[in-house]
Amino acid sequence: MASEPPKEGWELTFAFPDQSPSYAHGFVCGKLWQRMKESNAPIQDTVENDIVEHVVAMAMALGWTESVERLNDDWSHVILEKRLA
C-alpha cells in the first residue's frame, strides 16, 4: 500500500482512543509534571484555561513559581520557574 504525502498543517502521529477533554488535560498536565521533576530549567507553554488551576497547584507542590497570562477565552501562556533554595 503506497503512503500518501503528508497534508499541510498539523497531524497527529496517532489518535488516542479516549478523545475526552479530561484525558487530554491529564496528558498535558503529566507532560508538564515530568518536565518540572526532571529539570530546573524554566518552562514556557501555552495551555487551555481549563487546566491553569491544575498547573498552578502542580507548580506549588514541586517548588516552582508560576506566571500566567490569559491569551483569550481558551488559552493561557504559563511561565514556570524553579524556586531558589
MODELLER restraints for C-alpha pairs under 7 A, 6 or more apart:
rsr = mdl.restraints
at = mdl.atoms
rsr.add(forms.Gaussian(group=physical.xy_distance, feature=features.Distance(at['CA:25:A'], at['CA:51:A']), mean=6.57, stdev=0.5))
rsr.add(forms.Gaussian(group=physical.xy_distance, feature=features.Distance(at['CA:29:A'], at['CA:55:A']), mean=6.78, stdev=0.5))
rsr.add(forms.Gaussian(group=physical.xy_distance, feature=features.Distance(at['CA:33:A'], at['CA:58:A']), mean=6.96, stdev=0.5))
rsr.add(forms.Gaussian(group=physical.xy_distance, feature=features.Distance(at['CA:40:A'], at['CA:82:A']), mean=5.71, stdev=0.5))
rsr.add(forms.Gaussian(group=physical.xy_distance, feature=features.Distance(at['CA:42:A'], at['CA:80:A']), mean=5.65, stdev=0.5))
rsr.add(forms.Gaussian(group=physical.xy_distance, feature=features.Distance(at['CA:42:A'], at['CA:81:A']), mean=4.67, stdev=0.5))
rsr.add(forms.Gaussian(group=physical.xy_distance, feature=features.Distance(at['CA:42:A'], at['CA:82:A']), mean=6.86, stdev=0.5))
rsr.add(forms.Gaussian(group=physical.xy_distance, feature=features.Distance(at['CA:43:A'], at['CA:79:A']), mean=5.68, stdev=0.5))
rsr.add(forms.Gaussian(group=physical.xy_distance, feature=features.Distance(at['CA:43:A'], at['CA:80:A']), mean=5.02, stdev=0.5))
rsr.add(forms.Gaussian(group=physical.xy_distance, feature=features.Distance(at['CA:43:A'], at['CA:81:A']), mean=6.58, stdev=0.5))
rsr.add(forms.Gaussian(group=physical.xy_distance, feature=features.Distance(at['CA:44:A'], at['CA:78:A']), mean=5.67, stdev=0.5))
rsr.add(forms.Gaussian(group=physical.xy_distance, feature=features.Distance(at['CA:44:A'], at['CA:79:A']), mean=4.51, stdev=0.5))
rsr.add(forms.Gaussian(group=physical.xy_distance, feature=features.Distance(at['CA:44:A'], at['CA:80:A']), mean=6.40, stdev=0.5))
rsr.add(forms.Gaussian(group=physical.xy_distance, feature=features.Distance(at['CA:45:A'], at['CA:77:A']), mean=5.81, stdev=0.5))
rsr.add(forms.Gaussian(group=physical.xy_distance, feature=features.Distance(at['CA:45:A'], at['CA:78:A']), mean=5.47, stdev=0.5))
rsr.add(forms.Gaussian(group=physical.xy_distance, feature=features.Distance(at['CA:45:A'], at['CA:79:A']), mean=6.74, stdev=0.5))
rsr.add(forms.Gaussian(group=physical.xy_distance, feature=features.Distance(at['CA:46:A'], at['CA:75:A']), mean=6.61, stdev=0.5))
rsr.add(forms.Gaussian(group=physical.xy_distance, feature=features.Distance(at['CA:46:A'], at['CA:76:A']), mean=5.60, stdev=0.5))
rsr.add(forms.Gaussian(group=physical.xy_distance, feature=features.Distance(at['CA:46:A'], at['CA:77:A']), mean=4.38, stdev=0.5))
rsr.add(forms.Gaussian(group=physical.xy_distance, feature=features.Distance(at['CA:46:A'], at['CA:78:A']), mean=6.13, stdev=0.5))
rsr.add(forms.Gaussian(group=physical.xy_distance, feature=features.Distance(at['CA:47:A'], at['CA:75:A']), mean=5.66, stdev=0.5))
rsr.add(forms.Gaussian(group=physical.xy_distance, feature=features.Distance(at['CA:47:A'], at['CA:76:A']), mean=5.49, stdev=0.5))
rsr.add(forms.Gaussian(group=physical.xy_distance, feature=features.Distance(at['CA:47:A'], at['CA:77:A']), mean=6.40, stdev=0.5))
rsr.add(forms.Gaussian(group=physical.xy_distance, feature=features.Distance(at['CA:48:A'], at['CA:74:A']), mean=5.67, stdev=0.5))
rsr.add(forms.Gaussian(group=physical.xy_distance, feature=features.Distance(at['CA:48:A'], at['CA:75:A']), mean=4.49, stdev=0.5))
rsr.add(forms.Gaussian(group=physical.xy_distance, feature=features.Distance(at['CA:48:A'], at['CA:76:A']), mean=6.15, stdev=0.5))
rsr.add(forms.Gaussian(group=physical.xy_distance, feature=features.Distance(at['CA:49:A'], at['CA:74:A']), mean=5.52, stdev=0.5))
rsr.add(forms.Gaussian(group=physical.xy_distance, feature=features.Distance(at['CA:49:A'], at['CA:75:A']), mean=5.13, stdev=0.5))
rsr.add(forms.Gaussian(group=physical.xy_distance, feature=features.Distance(at['CA:49:A'], at['CA:76:A']), mean=5.76, stdev=0.5))
rsr.add(forms.Gaussian(group=physical.xy_distance, feature=features.Distance(at['CA:56:A'], at['CA:66:A']), mean=6.51, stdev=0.5))
rsr.add(forms.Gaussian(group=physical.xy_distance, feature=features.Distance(at['CA:59:A'], at['CA:65:A']), mean=6.24, stdev=0.5))
rsr.add(forms.Gaussian(group=physical.xy_distance, feature=features.Distance(at['CA:59:A'], at['CA:66:A']), mean=6.73, stdev=0.5))
rsr.add(forms.Gaussian(group=physical.xy_distance, feature=features.Distance(at['CA:63:A'], at['CA:82:A']), mean=6.27, stdev=0.5))
rsr.add(forms.Gaussian(group=physical.xy_distance, feature=features.Distance(at['CA:63:A'], at['CA:83:A']), mean=5.75, stdev=0.5))
rsr.add(forms.Gaussian(group=physical.xy_distance, feature=features.Distance(at['CA:64:A'], at['CA:80:A']), mean=6.28, stdev=0.5))
rsr.add(forms.Gaussian(group=physical.xy_distance, feature=features.Distance(at['CA:64:A'], at['CA:81:A']), mean=5.34, stdev=0.5))
rsr.add(forms.Gaussian(group=physical.xy_distance, feature=features.Distance(at['CA:64:A'], at['CA:82:A']), mean=4.29, stdev=0.5))
rsr.add(forms.Gaussian(group=physical.xy_distance, feature=features.Distance(at['CA:64:A'], at['CA:83:A']), mean=5.11, stdev=0.5))
rsr.add(forms.Gaussian(group=physical.xy_distance, feature=features.Distance(at['CA:65:A'], at['CA:80:A']), mean=5.68, stdev=0.5))
rsr.add(forms.Gaussian(group=physical.xy_distance, feature=features.Distance(at['CA:65:A'], at['CA:81:A']), mean=5.28, stdev=0.5))
rsr.add(forms.Gaussian(group=physical.xy_distance, feature=features.Distance(at['CA:65:A'], at['CA:82:A']), mean=6.29, stdev=0.5))
rsr.add(forms.Gaussian(group=physical.xy_distance, feature=features.Distance(at['CA:65:A'], at['CA:83:A']), mean=6.17, stdev=0.5))
rsr.add(forms.Gaussian(group=physical.xy_distance, feature=features.Distance(at['CA:66:A'], at['CA:78:A']), mean=6.79, stdev=0.5))
rsr.add(forms.Gaussian(group=physical.xy_distance, feature=features.Distance(at['CA:66:A'], at['CA:79:A']), mean=5.64, stdev=0.5))
rsr.add(forms.Gaussian(group=physical.xy_distance, feature=features.Distance(at['CA:66:A'], at['CA:80:A']), mean=4.61, stdev=0.5))
rsr.add(forms.Gaussian(group=physical.xy_distance, feature=features.Distance(at['CA:66:A'], at['CA:81:A']), mean=6.52, stdev=0.5))
rsr.add(forms.Gaussian(group=physical.xy_distance, feature=features.Distance(at['CA:67:A'], at['CA:78:A']), mean=5.63, stdev=0.5))
rsr.add(forms.Gaussian(group=physical.xy_distance, feature=features.Distance(at['CA:67:A'], at['CA:79:A']), mean=5.10, stdev=0.5))
rsr.add(forms.Gaussian(group=physical.xy_distance, feature=features.Distance(at['CA:67:A'], at['CA:80:A']), mean=6.57, stdev=0.5))
rsr.add(forms.Gaussian(group=physical.xy_distance, feature=features.Distance(at['CA:68:A'], at['CA:76:A']), mean=6.55, stdev=0.5))
rsr.add(forms.Gaussian(group=physical.xy_distance, feature=features.Distance(at['CA:68:A'], at['CA:77:A']), mean=5.80, stdev=0.5))
rsr.add(forms.Gaussian(group=physical.xy_distance, feature=features.Distance(at['CA:68:A'], at['CA:78:A']), mean=4.58, stdev=0.5))
rsr.add(forms.Gaussian(group=physical.xy_distance, feature=features.Distance(at['CA:68:A'], at['CA:79:A']), mean=6.56, stdev=0.5))
rsr.add(forms.Gaussian(group=physical.xy_distance, feature=features.Distance(at['CA:69:A'], at['CA:76:A']), mean=5.46, stdev=0.5))
rsr.add(forms.Gaussian(group=physical.xy_distance, feature=features.Distance(at['CA:69:A'], at['CA:77:A']), mean=5.13, stdev=0.5))
rsr.add(forms.Gaussian(group=physical.xy_distance, feature=features.Distance(at['CA:69:A'], at['CA:78:A']), mean=6.42, stdev=0.5))
rsr.add(forms.Gaussian(group=physical.xy_distance, feature=features.Distance(at['CA:70:A'], at['CA:76:A']), mean=4.19, stdev=0.5))
rsr.add(forms.Gaussian(group=physical.xy_distance, feature=features.Distance(at['CA:70:A'], at['CA:77:A']), mean=6.34, stdev=0.5))
rsr.add(forms.Gaussian(group=physical.xy_distance, feature=features.Distance(at['CA:71:A'], at['CA:77:A']), mean=6.67, stdev=0.5))
